[in-house]
Amino acid sequence: MEKKMKKSMGVLLAHIIKVDHRDVEKSVPLFCDLMGQNFECTHDEVKDFLYELMDKEYDLDTHIEIINDALREDKLSKFHVLEQLNHVIYSDKIASHDYEIFEEIKNKLFAC
C-alpha cells in the first residue's frame, strides 16, 4: 500500500507542474523535498519519477481515491496533502485553473 500511496502522492504533486508546463528541472528540488517529507526516497529516484510523469497519462481521480482510502478519516494528514499541493502551486507562476484543480482535489478528499 505504501508504494501505491507514494506513487499517488507523486502524481498529485506533479500534476500542477505538468498541466502548467512548468520547467521540470526547476521544480525538481521542491518536488524532492515534498516527497521526502512523506516517504523515504532518493533525489535521483524522485527526479526520474517526475520526468517520467511528464510523458505519461494518468487518471488523477484514481490517485486521489488511493490517497483518500489510505488516509480515511485522518483529516490532519489530508490538510497536509493540500498544504503541499498549495506549495507546488505558489512555487512558480500561478494560473487561475491551478486553484480550480486545488478545489476539486480538496472536495474529493473531504467528500462526505
ZATORTI-986852 format. One record per residue (C-alpha): residue in one letter; x, y, z. Coordinates in steps of 0.05 Angstrom, whole numbers, padded with zeros to 5 digits, always signed. Example, Ala and Ser with C-alpha at 12.3 -4.5 7.8 and 13.67 -1.06 7.14 Angstrom:
% residues 2
A+00246-00090+00156 S+00273-00021+00143 
% end
This chain:
% residues 112
M+00000+00000+00000 E+00057+00048+00016 K+00084+00041-00055 K+00015+00058-00084 M+00009+00117-00036 K+00078+00142-00055 K+00062+00139-00129 S-00006+00173-00119 M+00024+00229-00077 G+00077+00239-00131 V+00024+00243-00185 L-00018+00292-00145 L+00041+00338-00130 A+00068+00333-00201 H+00001+00347-00233 I+00006+00423-00228 I+00077+00421-00256 K+00052+00381-00315 V-00012+00419-00331 D+00023+00487-00325 H+00081+00464-00368 R+00128+00487-00314 D+00203+00479-00320 V+00213+00409-00294 E+00286+00418-00276 K+00269+00479-00236 S+00214+00441-00200 V+00256+00381-00181 P+00284+00408-00115 L+00215+00426-00087 F+00185+00361-00112 C+00242+00321-00080 D+00234+00360-00015 L+00159+00348-00012 M+00164+00274-00029 G+00220+00266+00021 Q+00175+00293+00076 N+00126+00236+00064 F+00168+00178+00041 E+00238+00151+00040 C+00267+00165-00028 T+00330+00188-00062 H+00337+00252-00101 D+00351+00213-00165 E+00291+00167-00154 V+00244+00226-00146 K+00274+00265-00204 D+00266+00205-00250 F+00195+00196-00227 L+00178+00269-00240 Y+00207+00266-00310 E+00171+00201-00324 L+00104+00232-00304 M+00112+00289-00353 D+00107+00239-00410 K+00053+00193-00381 E-00022+00194-00380 Y-00054+00181-00313 D-00122+00184-00281 L-00118+00237-00227 D-00183+00214-00195 T-00155+00145-00185 H-00095+00173-00148 I-00139+00219-00106 E-00181+00158-00088 I-00119+00119-00067 I-00097+00176-00022 N-00166+00184+00006 D-00171+00110+00021 A-00103+00109+00055 L-00117+00169+00098 R-00191+00152+00112 E-00212+00197+00170 D-00143+00228+00182 K-00164+00299+00166 L-00099+00329+00190 S-00059+00288+00140 K-00108+00307+00085 F-00096+00380+00103 H-00022+00367+00099 V-00031+00339+00029 L-00068+00402+00009 E-00014+00445+00041 Q+00039+00410-00001 L-00003+00417-00064 N-00011+00491-00049 H+00064+00497-00040 V+00074+00469-00111 I+00022+00518-00138 Y+00054+00581-00109 S+00125+00559-00123 D+00121+00587-00194 K+00072+00624-00238 I+00001+00616-00213 A-00055+00604-00263 S-00128+00610-00246 H-00140+00538-00263 D-00089+00517-00211 Y-00137+00534-00155 E-00195+00503-00193 I-00154+00439-00191 F-00138+00451-00118 E-00212+00460-00101 E-00231+00398-00140 I-00179+00356-00103 K-00199+00386-00036 N-00272+00370-00048 K-00255+00298-00067 L-00211+00288-00006 F-00264+00315+00041 A-00326+00288+00007 C-00377+00264+00057 
% end
